[in-house]
Amino acid sequence: MITSELPVLQDSVESGQDTVSLSMSMSELDDIGDGKTKKKRGRPGRPPAPNKKPRKSPSEKGPMGVQRGRKANGMAQQNGEGDPVTLFEVVKQGKSAMQSVVDDWIESYKQDRDLALLDLINFFIQCSGCKGTVRIEMFRNMQNAEIIRKMTEEFDEDSGDYPLTISGPLWKKFRYNFCEFICVLIRQCQYSIIYDEYMMDTVISLLTGLSDSQVRAFRHTSTLAAMKLMTALVNVALNLSINQDNTQRQYEAERNKMAGKRANEKLELLLQRRKELQENQDEIENMMNSVFKGIFVHRYRDAIAEIRAICIEEIGVWMKMYSDAFLNDSYLKYVGWTLHDRQGEVRLKCLKALQNLYTNRELFPKLELFTNRFKDRIVSMTLDKEYDVAVEAIRLVTLILQGSEDALSNEDCENVYHLVYSAHRPVAVAAGEFLHRKLFSRHDPQAEEALAKRRGRSSPNGNLIRMLVLFFLESELHEHAAYLVDSLWENSQELLKDWECMTELLLEEPVQGEEVLLDRQESALIELTVCTIRQAAEAHPPVGRGTGKRVLTAKERKMQIDDKNKLTEHFIMALPMLLSKYQTDAEKVANLLQIPQYFDLDVYSAGRMEKHLEALLKQIKFVVEKHTDTEVLEACSKTYSILCSEKYTIMNRVDIAHSQLIDELADRFNHSVEELLQAGEEADDDDIYNVLSTLRRLTAFHNAHDLTRWDLFGNCYRLLRTGIEQGSMPEQIAVQALQCSHYSILWQLVKITEGAPSKYYNDYGDIIKETLSKTRQTDKILCAKTLILSLQQLFNELIQDQGPNLDRTSSHVSGIKELARRFALTFGLDQIKTREAVATLHKDGIEFAFKYQNPKGPEYPPANLAFLEVLCEFSSKLLRQDKKTVHSYLEKFMTEQMMERREDIWLPLISYRNSLLTGGDEDRMSITSSSSSSKAGSIRSKKGRPPLHKKRIEEESVEGSWMMRNDTLQTPGALQTPQLTSTVLRENPRQAAEHLSEPGSESDYVHNPQLQMSWLGQQKMEEVNRKERTAMNYMKARSGGVRQTVRGLMEDDAEPIFEDVMMSSRGQLEDMSEEFEDTMVIDLPPSRNRRERAELRPDFFDSAAMIEDESGFTMPMF
């Protein structure tokens, strides 16, 4: 398949046709009959025959002669405004059709082929990003190597960008146009010009030289051009081969006619035609040999990954397009070797190239040896560290499985099976497709239907569902049923939505002579059924898969609604029967009671199915009466809560049933409490069980329902008071009584809160805002310290209430973070005016976070480390350069162990560091002061900072220098002795006792104005001094070490392009042979050992290449 960068050639033909229709440009029609002398050439992949003259290599050709000259730029085309533009600009703009551009070039080639070729040469040079131009004198007197060396000298080395690497839609379109131009050029010249032994020799010679350049732009551009040129030549060779076959058939048919009907003239014409086609075929094959041996064999192991990827992508196209010539082991081995490439994009191209081959089952016999040799590597790539590569590897293994099930062993399949539980959804879905092909595609439909009919089932999928259950149980990952269902959802939806079959398997009675589901199999099937219901109703992956809920398309939304109606109509009737059968099994019942939350409850009324609702409520009541397990009771409570929703008409019916149930439980509870309290110390186990079991049920319901009208709090209080006074209350009863009392209090608080007025809180908020505003106007730094101390006080209170192990997801911590976010908003947008205040706030916050060490030891986080999560809310208010300063100050408190820790308890430190590192690498101020932004922004030069006198003016406009302020700030009398010590007094007493006095405390800050005004400046000065010391040490070491360093760089050879790319252990890769290692040496000119390598390198084009086995024996690779 031609890649997206190269349009499909339009000369597509089929071998069964008698004639082949070939498009032909009008500019070549005059040359078809021209006589020309051609050389006989061998086919690619084998040396030329002894009686055939070999093609000269590009280096053996002499200077290219020029018969007559034009201006240096050669052919000049016209744009829409009449201005001359180069061929490069025409292709880049893409305003003209490529066929028209090529036809114009062919016409100019007929008039003066040297000048036309000069245009083409400059086209390739300019497409590489080189500003130089090949002049007519250079073209006439210099060889290719000299021209390329001259262009290399004129290359702009300051910029690493060139057309193929520049981003943007214009250059993306240019790449497409560039590839299309080469394709159309060969297509339009395929009848005469490419056989003149001049045009193609010149182009191939130029591209070969450029591809051997040390300049990446030349090498990249020429390799892409050569590979697309080769693809076009392969298409020409394929057409010639088909034409030869058709001509041969016509000749055989004419020769087999009777002598009287045989046309001798036609036979002679067919013989002449066949001879010309064979000569053309030999010529094309010789060109392909030159490109393959001169460019591909060297560049498929280039140091640049993108160049390697281009080569592998195109060889895949050749093997699929012309499989008779290219799909053999001599070419496949390059793809197989490159499967070990260290760059993911190259491995990805290998896999996609192979997918295009394995898709066609007719090609499997030719791929058999390759499959046997590289199957293990392909299977191991399903664990590739790059997910895109792993996905394509799984798809390739699936294609191999479809082509031949015997090609994969059980161990190979098991390596893919477990990936259905991967957290990365594309990997899991690809593994799900493999599992579907392996397990669910080998059943006998007729036998399945016969079995279903015999058992009275409505669906023939019974055995397939059994296989799914067995796979789930054998994987021993029962808590990941949702992941398994999600992995199979795209390929096995019909099976996974067959809820009728699942229900029949669960409800059917055992029949003699046939296997029935075991207990664990029934539990697994119920769990899988619930997961399929959730997937269909919610239409999004489970938690942990994907980045969140996406917007459904109209088609997906319609399918979701249909699925929800289907499952509702079925399980409204089936669920009561399932609960009735399994009502004594806590695990099964808890899972089954999750189903109603996915119902469309309007179906009860619209479908007149109230009797099924009554059956469901009856079964739920039985479950409540039979179970005391918390999970089952909470599932029942949740189901009642869902069915009691006010937006459904069934609410009243459900509410009556729910009230009746609570009435019975409450009466039973009151009676059993009286008996227990009367019995006192003589109470037996039955009395305790009656109270405990009933209280468990009521507590589970009180969690989701308001039961205050049953006054459960009174009897719970009596139980607790008796336990306190007499000390004989069982612990389980006390725990349940406390929990039930807790829920009762919470429900009463909800009622109180719902009716409370809100005007007081609005007025109080306005007072706080005004107070903060006045404080900030008086002293920004003192205001910042007040804010951070307030947050510290709240944090200390939380520590005292909850202990050192805070739940960072709790509402209390979220409330402190929300308050910090609102405090941060009070600093406004002018970061320069609040610069010093925000930095001081961070300083105090860091010191507070590391103030107390963890009593468990240094390997545990400091006691207040979670406060850094609150401090993150102020990071956005720091200037970018100040973030680096604060980060340096933070690192003073951190040990090396802290920097390496990644556990959850260290997340506050990790988050805070990340907030400081974001945007901290730039030295520009992100926001200028409002008083100087309009002027300072206009006078800044593009290359540097503003002039010194203007910088001083700007500094004076932001209330003095932020770096070193020597003036002493006098605090106004009203704030001379602020009441800020309450935080210290309310800290954890045990921690405060250990640290009565500490440097940098609040008292030091208040009584040392100099410290208050210059902390940020001091940090900056320390950073400057440190950099100066580092620079001095570097200068001392540089004079002695630079020569050795340069010498070492010059002596380094190109690094190998292979490494372990697996997520598993490195020992899984097979050892590479000596020959293989030799093929992967980067062959770039001029290298010290190039000549030595050239002498040792074998002919990789030869199919008899040898590779050494792991055992040490030498054996043929294919």
N, C-alpha and C positions, 0 to 999 in steps of 0.2 A: 504494500500500500504506500503510495506517495505521501509524504508528510504534508502538513498544512502549509509549510513554507514553499512547497513546490507543487504547482497545479498538476493535476493528472494529465498526462500526455493524451492528446485526442486521437492518436493513431492506434486505438485499441482494436485488436482483431482477435478472432477465434480460430483455433487450429482446424476446425471443421469446415471453414469456408474455402471455396475454390479460388476466390480472388480476394485481394486485400486492398481496401480503399485507403490510400495514403494522401494526406493533405500536402499540397505542393504550392510554394510561393510562386507568383507570376514572374518574379525577378529571376527565377532559375530555369524557367521553361526553355529558354534559348540555349542553355548549356547542357541539356540532358544528352544530346547526341554528340557532344564534343568528345573526340578521342583523347585518351590520357593513359599514361603508363602507370600501372600499379604494381606494388611489391606484394609478393605472397607472404602472409603472416600466419603465425600459429594461433591457436585458441588460448584464452587466458587459463592459467593454471598448469601449463605444460610448456617445456622449451620448444622453440621453433624446430620444424623438421629439418633434416640435414640439407635437403635440396632447396630450402627457402632462405632467402637473404634476410638476416635479422635487421630490425629497425635500429637506427642509430640513436644513442641516448642524447638528451639535450646538451650535455657537456661536450659531445663530440662535434656538434654543429659549429660552423664558423660564423663570422659576423653576418648579420642579416643585411643583404644588399638592398639598396633603394634605387629605383630607376629614375624617378623624378620627384621633385619636392613641392610641398605646399607650405603654408604657415605651420608653425610648430605644433599648434594644438590639433592639427589634422582637420577632419570633417567638422564643419560648424553647422549645427541645426539652428532653427529659429524658434523662439518662443512666441507667445501670443502678441507681444509688443514689438516684435521685430528685432530684439536684441539677441545676438548669438550666445548660445549656451553650450556647454560640453555635454558629452554623452552621459557623464556622471550626473549632471544636474537634471537632464531629461529623465533619467531613471529615478532619481530621488523625488522629483516633483510628481511623477506618475500621472501626468495629465494626458499623455498620449498612450494609445494602446501599444502594448509591447510588440505585437506583430508588425504594426506600422513602423515602429522605431527600428526593428530588426530588418525589415524590408528596405528601409532607407540606407541602412548600413551595408546591406548586400549590394545594393545598386552602386554605392560608392566603392565597394570592394572590386566590382567589375571594372570600374573606370580606372582606379589606381589602388591596387591591393596593398601596397606598402603604406600609403597614407591612411587607408582604412584600418590596417592593423595597428598603426601608430595611435589612432584614436582608441582602439580597443585596449592597447597596452596602458595608455594613460587612464583609461576607465578603471582598470584594476588597481592602478597605483593610487588614484584619488579615492576609490572606495575603501582603501586601507587607511585613509586619513592623512596621507602624505601630501604636503603642499607643493612638492616638486613636480616638474613636468619633463617628460622625456622629449628632447628636441630631435629634429630630423637628423642632425649631425651625429648625435649619440646613437640613434637607431641605425645609421648607415655604417658607423665605424666601430662600435663597441659591442662586445658580447653581452649575453644576459647577466652574467655574474658581475661584470663591470657596471652595467646599468643599475642593477639592484644595489650595489655598493654605493653608487652615487646617490641614489634615492634615499638610502639609509642615512647618509650624511645630511640630507636636507629635511629629514623627519623632525617634527616638533616633539622633542622629548620632554618638554615641560608638562605636557598634558598626557595622561594615560588613557584618555578617551579617544575612541575612533568610531566611525559610523555603526559598526555592529554592536558596540557596547553602550552607546548613548541611549538613554531612556527617553520615552516620549512617543506619542502616536506617529509623528513624522518619521522617526527613524525605525520604528517598528514596521511601518509601511515600506520604508526603503529596503529593509531586509527581504520582505516579500517580493518587491519589485526586482531586486538584485537576483534572487533565485529564479524568478520567472523569466527574466531577460536571458539568462544562460540556457534555460530550458527551450525557449522559443528560438534562440539562435541556432541551436543544434537541430531542432525540428525543421526549421526553414532551410537549413543548409544540407540536409541529409541526402540529397539526390545528386549533388555535384561538387559543391565547394569543399566539403570535408574530405573529399578524395583527391584534392589537388596537391597533397603532400607539402603544402606551404602554410595554409591558415591554421590547421590543427597542430602542425609541428611547432609553429611559433607560439600558439596559446599554451600548449602543454609544456613546452620548454620554459616559458615565463612562469607559469604557475608552479612548476617543479622547483624552480630557483627561489621564488618567493616563499614557498612552504618550508624551505630549509633555512630561512633567515632567522637571526636571533631576535629580530623585532617582532614582538607578539602580534601587532596589528597586521603586518605582512603575512605572518604565518597563519593567523586565524582567518583572514579574509580569503587568502588563496586556497586554503584547505576547504573552506565552504564552497568556493567556486569550483574547485576540482571535483569535489564529491557530487555536486549537482550536475557538473559536466559528465561525470561518469554515469550518473543515473540516466541522463538523456541518451548517452551512447548505448546503454543497456537496452533502452526501449527501441533504439534503431536496430540493434543486433537482433532483438526479438522479432521485429517486423521482417527483417531480412530472412531469418530462419523460417518463419511461417511462409514467406513468399517462396523460399526454396522448396519447401514441402509441397506447396500447391503446384509449382512448376513441374516438380518431379512426378506428381500424380497425373498432371495433364500429359506429360511426355509418355508415361507408361500406358495411359489410356489410348493415346494416338498410335503408339507402336504396336499395341495388341490388336489393332483393327486388321481386317483382311487386306491383302495387298492391293486390291482394287480400290478400296475405300481409304487407304492410308494417304495422307498428304505429306509428301517428303519435305516440302518447303516449310510447312508448319513444324515438322520435327527439327529441322535445322534451326529455325527461330527459337524453339524451346530449348535446344541445346545451347545456343548462344546466350539466351536469357539465363539459363542455369549457371553458365560459366561466369557471366557478369555478376550475378548475385553471390557466387562463391568468392569471387575476387573482392567484392565489397565487404562480405562477411569477414574475410581474412584481414582486410584493412581496419575494420572497426575493432576486431579482437586485438589487433596489434596496438591500437590506440588505448584500449582498455588495459592491456598489459602494462603500458607505459605509465598510466595514471595509477594503477594499483601498486605496482612495484616501486614507482618513483615517489609516490606521495602517501598512499594509504598505509603501507607497511611501516612507514616511519612515524606518521602522525597519529595512528591509533594508540600509540603509547607516548604521546606528547605530554609535556609537563603541565599543560593547561587542560583542565577538566573539560571545558566547553569544546575544545578541539577534539578531544577523545570522544566526546558524546556525539559530535557531528559524524565522525567516521563510523561509529557503531550504528547510528540511526540509518545511515545510507546503505551500509552493507546489508542491513535487514531488508531494505527496499529492494535491493538487487536480488536477494535470494528469493523473495516472494514473486517479484516481477518475472524473472527468468530463471525459474527453479532448475530447469534442465542443465543450465551451465553453471549456476552459482550455488545451488543447494547441495553441497557435498562437504565432506569433512575438511577439505583444504581451506574452505572459507568459514565454516561453522566454528572451527577451533579459535578464531579470533574473538568471536562472541563469547565462547566458553571461558577463555582466559580472562576476558575483561569483566566477567561476573565477580571477580575478586578485587575490582578497582576500589580504591579507598574513598572515592567521592560518590555520594549518593546519586547525583544526577546521571553519572555514567552507568552505574548499576541499573538505574531506572530505565535508561535507553536500551540496555541489553535485554531486560525482561520484556519490554514492550515489543522489541524486534522479534523476540521468540514467540510472544503471544500471537503475532500476526502469522507466524508459520504454523503453530500448533492449532490454530483455528481451522485450518484446512486439513481434514482427515486424510485426504489423498496424499499429503506430504509425509505422513507418519512413517512409512517405510524408509524414507531417506533420512529421517531424524532418529532412527532407532539407536544407532551407535552413539550419537551425541547424547541422547537421553540416558543411556547406560553410563556414560562417562561423567556427566555433569548433573545427574539427578540429585545426588546427595547435596551438592552445593546449592541447588535451587531450593530444595526442601529446607535447608538450614537458613536460607535467606528469608523465610517466613518469620524469623525472629530478628530481622534486621533492626538496628538501632534507629533507623529513619523509617517512620511509619509509612510514608508513601511507597518506599521500596518494599516493605513487608506486605502491603496490600497487593501490589502487582505480583509479588512472588506467590502469594496464595492463589491469585487468579490464574497464574501460569500452571501451578500444580493442579488446579481444577481442570484446566484444559487437557493436561496430560492424563488425568483420570478419565475424562470423557473419551479420549482417544483410545486408551488402553488401560483397563483396570489392572492388568497384570504388571504394569510398569511400576506401580507403587506397592511397597510392602506394607504390612500392618503397622509396623513401627513408623513408617513415613506418614501414614494417615493419622496415627495418634499424635504426632507432632503438630498437626494442623487442628485436630479436634479441640484441644484445650483452649485454642485461641478464641473460641466463641465466648469465653468469659473475659476477654480483654476489656479493659476500661476504655480503650480507644475504639470508637464505634466503627469507623471504616474497616479496621482490621477484623473486628468481630463479625461484621456483615459479610466480608469476603470469606471468612472461615465458615460462616453459616451457609453460604452457597455451596462450599465444598462438602459440608456435612449433609446438606440436602441431596446433592448429587450422589453421595456415597450410600446413604442409608435409605432414602425415600424414592430412589429412581429404579430400584431393582425388584419391585413387587409385581405379582401377577394379577392384573385387574380382574380377569375372569374368575380366578380362584377366590379373590377377595369378595366379589359380588355374590358368589355362591355361598360363601361362609356367612355373609351378612344376611342373606335371604333365609338361610337355615336357622340362624339365631334370632330372626325377626328384627334385625337392626335396619335403620333407615339409611345408614352410610356404610360404604365399604372400607373406610379408613381405620378400622379397628386395629389391625395388625401394625399399621404405621404408627398409630398413637402408642401402642405397646412398646414399639422400638424406641420411640422418643423417651418414654418413661424409663426404660432400661438404661438408655444412654445417660439420662440425668442422674440416675442412682449410681451408676458406675463411675461417673465423674467425681462423686463425693464432694460436690460443692452445692449443697442443698439450699444454702442461703442466697444463691445466685440464680434462682429460677427466672427472675425478671430479665437478667442479662441473656440467658439462653433464648428466651422467647424473643427478645429484641433482635438478637443475631439472626434468627430464622425468619423474622417477620416479612422481609422483603421477598423471600424466595418460597416460603411455605405458608403464605397467608391462608390459602384454601384449607389446608390441613389444620392450622392453628385456630381457625374460626369454626371448625366443625364441632360446635358445642353439643349438638345432638348426640354425636358419637361418643363424646367424652361422658355425657350424662348416662347413656345406655351402658357403657362399660362399668360405671359406678353402681348402677341400680340393678343390673341383671343378676339373676340368681345362678349359682353354679350348675352346670350341666355335666352329667357323667361322661367321662372320656375327654373332656376339654379343660384346658387350663383356665383358672380364674386368677384375678389379681390378688396378690398377697397384700397384707395389711400395709406394709411400707410402700408398696406400689400404689395402693389407693391414696395414701397420704401425698405421695409425689404427684399423682395425677390431679388431685384437688388443688395442690399448690400451683401447678402449671396452668390449670384452668383459670384460676383467679388472676394469674399474671397475663394470660391472653385477654381476659375481660378488661383488665386495666389498660393494656396497650391499645385495644380497640376503642375504648371509651375516651381515653385522654389523647390519643393520637400523637404521642411524643415519647421519646426514649425514657427509661427509668433514671432515677437520680444517679449521677456519676457518669452518665453517658451523654455527651454533647454539652453545649455551652448554655443551654436553657431552652425554654419554649420558643419555637419559631412560629411565624404567622402562617397559617395553613392556606393553601390555595383553595379556590372554589371547589375544585374536584375533590380535594382531600377533605374539605369540610363536609361535603355531601356524603362522602363515604363514611366519615365519622358518625354523622347523624343516622345513616342507614344501619351501621353496625350497632349503634347504641339501641336503636329500636328492635333490631333482631335479637340481641342478647337479652333485652328486657322482656320481650314477649316469651322467650324460651324459659328463662330462669324464674319468672313470676310463677310459672307452674311447676318447674322442676325443683326449685330451692326448698320448698316445704318438704318434699319427698326425700331429698338428700339429708336435710336436718333430722327428719324422722328416723332415717336409717343409721345415721352416725351421731345421734344426740348424746351418746355416752362417751364419745371420744373427744377429749378436750382439744387436741391439736386440729383435728379435722373440722370441728365445729367453729373454732376460732377463725380458720381460713374461710369457711363457707359464709360466715357472717360479714365478711368484707364485701361480698358481692352486691348487696342492696345499694351501697353508696354510688355505684355506677349505673343504677337504673334511671330511666326516664319515668318518673313517678306519675306523670300524667296518663300513662298507659293504663294504670289501674282504673281510672274513671272513664277514659275514652273507650277502653275495650271492655268495659263492664266486667272487670275481673276482681270485684270486691271480695268474692268468696275465697280467692287465692290469697288476698291480703289477710283475711281472717285466719286462714290456715297458717300463714307465716307467723302472725302474732301468737297463735297458739303454740307453735313449735318454739318460738323464742321464750315464751313463758316456761315451757317444759325445761329448756336448757338452763334458765336461771334457777329453777328449783333443783336441778340435778347437780349443778357445778358450783364450786366455791373458788375455782382458779381465777386469779385476778385478770389474766388475759382474756378469758372467755367472758367474764362478767363485763369488762370494759367494752368488748366487741358488741355485746347485747345492748349496753347503754348507748353506744354510738349509733347502733342501728335504730333504736327508738328515737334518738335525736334527729336523725336524717328523715325518718318517716313523719316526724312531728313538725316538719317545716311549714310555716304559715302560708307559703305560696302554693301549696297543693290542697286540693279539696278533701283528701283523705285524712287531714290533720285531726279533725274531731274524732273520727273513729279510732285512730291510733292513740290519741290523748286519753280517751276513755279506758282503753286497754291498759295503757301505762299507769294511769291513776289507780285502777283496780289492783294491779300488781303491787304498787307501792303501798296501798292500803293494807293488803295482806301481809306484806313484809314488815310494815311498821307495827301492826297489831302483834305479829309474832315476836318482834323485837321487844316491844313493851312488856309482853307477858313473860318472855324468857329472862329479861332483866329483873323483873320483880321476883321471879323464882330464884335467880342466882343470888340476889341481895338478901332474900329471906333465909336461904340456906346458909349463907355466910361461909364459915370455915368447913361446913359439912357438905358443901357443894360437890357433886360428883362430875365425872367427865361429860356426861350427857348435858348437864346444865351449862357447863363451859362451852361445849360444842354448839348448843342451840344459840347462845348469845353470839359466839364468834362467827358462825356461818351466816347468820342473818345480818350481822353488822358488816361483814365483808360485802354482801350484796348491796346493802344500802349505801355504803361508802363508795362503791364503784359507780352507782347511779348518781350519787350526790355530786360527783365530779363534773358531770355534764348536764345535770338537771337541777333546777331550783326546788329543793324539797323542804324549804323552811316552814311551809304550812303544816308539815307533819311534826314539827317541833322535836327533831331528833337530838338537838343540842342538850335538852334537859336530861335525858337518860344517859347520854354520853358523859355529861358533867357528873352525874351521880356515880357512874362507874369510876371515873378518874378520882373523885374525892374519896371514895371508899378505898381505892388503891393506895392513895396517899396516907389516909388515916390508919388503915389496918395493915397495909403492906402485903396483902395476900392476893392482889389482883393479877391474873396471868398477864405476862408481858404482851402476848399477841392481842389480847383484848384491849389493853392500854394503848397500844400503837394504833389500832383501828379506831378506837374512840377519839384519840387525838386527831387523827386524820379527818374523821367525820365532823368533829367540832370545827376544825380548820375550814373545811368547805362551807359549813353553815355560816361562819363569820364572814367569809368572803362573799357569799351571796347577799348577805345583809348589807355589806359595804357597797356592793354594786348598786343596790337599791338606793342607798343614801347618796351615792355619788351622782347617779342619774338625775336626781332632783335638786342638786346644789346649784346656787346661782354662780355666774361666772364674772359679774361686773367687778367684784373685788379684785380678782386676779388680774384683770386687764388694767385697772388703775395702779395696782402694785407694780406691774411690769413697767408702766410709764415712769414711775418714781425711780426704779432701778436704772433704767436707761438714762435718765437725766443725771443721776448721781455719777454714773460712769463717764458721761460726757464731760461734766465739770472737773472730775478728777483727772481725766486725760488732758484737758486744757491746762491744768495747773502744772502737772509733771508727768510726762509720758512714761518715764522709766518707773517711777513709783507706782503709777497706775498698772503697768505691766506686772510688777511684782505683787501687787494686790490681787490681780487676777490669778496668777499662778499659785499664790498662797491659798486662795479660796478653793481652787481645784485640789490642792494637796490636802486641805482639811476634809473635803468630801471623801477623798481617797482613803485617808486615815480612818474615818468613820466606817467606811465599807470594810476595811481590813479588820477592824475590831468586831464588826458584826458577823462577817463570813469567814474570818480566818485568813491565813496567808495564801491558800489555794483558791484564788478567785475564779469564778466562772465568767470568762471574758465575753460570753454571749448573753449574759443575763441582762435584764432590763436596767438594773442599777448601774452597771458599767456603761451600758449604752446611753443612759441619762447623763453621766459625767462627760462622755465624749460629745454628746449633743450640746451640752453647756459650753464645752471648750470650743466647739465649732462656732457657736454664737459669739463667744468672746473674741474669736479670731476675726469675725466680721466687723467688730468695733474698731479695728485698726485701719479700716478704709483701704483705698486703692493706692495712696501715695506711700510707697514703700520706703522712700528715702527719709521722709520725716519720722517714720516710726522704726527706722532701721536699728538704732541702738536699743530701743525698748524691746523689740522682738528678740534681738540677740540675747539680751539680759534674761528675758523670760526663758529662753531655751537653756541658758547656762544654769539657772536655778532648777529647772526641771530635770536636767541631767544629773546634777548633784543630788537631788532628792531621790531619783531612781536608784542611784548607786550608794545611797547613804548607809544602808544597813546590809551587812553580809548575811547570807542564808545560814542559819545555825546548823544545817545539815552538812555544810562543807562548801568549798569553792567550786565544786563541779555542778552545784545547783545555782539557779539564777538568784540575784539579790532579791530581798523581800519586796522592794517597791518597783521591780523592773516593769511590771505591767503598766506603770504610770507613763511609760514611753509611748504607749498606744494612744493615750490622751494627748501627749505632746505632739504627736503627728499632725493634729489638726492645725497647728501653728506653723508647720514647715512651709506651707505655700506663701506665708507672709515674709519669708526671708529672701533677700536678694540672692541672686545665683552665686556670686562670689562669697557671700556670707555663709551660704550653705557649706562650702568647703571649710570655712573657719570653724563653724560649729561641729562639723563632722570630725575635724582634727581634735577638737576639745573632747568629743565623745570617745575617741579612740584612746585618750589618756586613761580613761577609766576601764577600758576593756583589756582583758588578757587574750593571749593567743588562743586559748581554749574557747573563749566566748566567740571569737570570730569564726570558728569552725563548726559551732553547734548549729543544728538545723531542726531540733525537736520542736514540738508544738509549744512547750513552755518558754522557748526562746523567741517565739514569733513577735512579741512586742519590740524586741531589739532589732530583729531583722526588718520589720516594717519601718521602724524609725530610721534606720540606716538607709533604706531604699528611698525614703522620702527626702533625705538630705542629698543623696547622690543624684536624684533626678534633676536634670538641668543645671548641675553644678560645674560642668566642664567649661562653660563659657565665661569670659571675663567682662562681658557687657552687662550693663544694668538693664533689667527687663522693663522697668517702669521709671521714667524720669519724674522729677518733682513737678507738680502742677504749676508752680510759679516760674519754672525755667524750661519747661518742656518745649514750648513753642519756639523759644529763641535758641536753646542749646541744640535742639534737633536740627535746625536749619543750618547751623554753622559747623557741624561736624563734617570732617572730611571722610572720604570713603576708605582711606587706608590707615588712619591713625586716630589718636585721641584729639580733643579740642586743644587749642593753644593754651599756654600756661596761664596767661592773664584772664582768659575767659573761664578757665577751670576754676580759678580762685573766686571769681564772681559767682559761679554756680555753687561753690561750696558755701559761700556766705549766705546764699539764699535758702539754705536748708538748715538754718539754726546752728551754724558753726560746723567745724570739721568733725566728722565721725571717727576720724582716725586717732587724733590726739587733741583732746580738749583740756586745756590747762586751767580754765576758769572754774571756779567752785560754785556749784549750784546751791543757792540758798532756798531751802524748803520753806514755804509760807507757814505762818504761825499756826493756822488751823490744822495743818498736817504735820506739825513738827514732831509729835510723838504719836504716830498712828497706832491703832489697836490691832496689831498684827501678830501678837504673841499668842493669841488663842489657839492657833494651829499647833504651836509647839506644846501647849498645855494639854491639847486633846489628842496628841499622838499616842501610839501604843506605849503604855508605861514601861513595859519591859525593854523596849527598844530605846526609849528615851533615857532610861537609867544607864544603859551601856554607853551612851554618847551624850554626856551632859554638855560638853563644850567641843566645838568642832570648827576648824577654820572655814571661812567662807559662809558663815551662818548669817542669819538675818541681822543680828546685832552688829556684826562686823560691817555689813553692808550699809546700815543706816548711819553709823558713826564714821564712815570712811568715804566721803564724797569722791575722793580721787579714784578709788576703786570703782565706784559707781559709774564714773564718766569715762573710764579708759579701758574697760575689760576687752571690748572688741578690738580696740587699737592694739592693746598688748598682744592679743592673739595673732593679729596681722603681723606685728613686728617680729614675733617669734617665728612665724612661718617664713618671713623674708630672711631672717638670720639663718634659719636652717637650710634654705635653698642656697644661700651664699656659701655656707660651709660645704654643702654637697658639690657645688660647682668647683670650689677650690680643690677638693679631693679628686674630682674628675679630671681637672687640668693636670694635676700631678701624675695621675696614673695614665693619662692619655698619651703622653710623650713616649712612655716606655712600652705601652701595649698596643698602640695603633698599628705598628708595622706587622706584628705577629697576627693581629686580627685580619688585616687586609690580605696577608699571605694565606691565611687559613681560608678566607672566602674564595680566593682565586683557585685554591687547590681542591675545593669541594666539588665533587661530581654531582650530577643531578640525582635527587633523592628518588627512591623507588616510589611507585604510585600505588602500592598495595599495602593494606593494613587490615587488622582484624576489625570487621565492621559488625560484629554480632553483639546482641544484648547478653548472650550467655558467655560461657568461658571461652578463652582464647584458644584453648586446645582443640576446638572443634574443627578448625580449618585444616585441610590437608596440606602437606608440605609441597612446595612448588619445586619442580625439577630444575636441574642446572640449565637446560635449554630454555625453559620458561623464564627463568630469572634473566637470562641473557637477552630475551626478546623484549623485556620490559625496561632496558636501559634507555634513557632519553637520548636520542641521537640528534644533537644540535651541533652545528658548526660554530666556531672552530673549537673543539674540545681537545684536551691534551691526549686523551687515549682514543680519539676517534679512529685513527688508523688501525690501532690494535683491535678495537672492537669490530671494525669492518672485516678484518681478516678472520676473526673467530666466529662471526655471526653465520649461522646456517641459512639455507634457503627456506624461509617460512612459507613460501608459496608452494613448495613441493609437498604433495600429499603423503610422502613417505617419511615426514618428519618424525623423530623419535622423542619420547618423553620417558623419564625414569619413574618407575613405580615406587610407592612408599617402602616396599620391601627391599629396594636396592637393586632389583633386576631391571635391565633395560628392555623395554617392550614397545611395540608400535602403539602410538596414541590412538589411532583410528584404524 
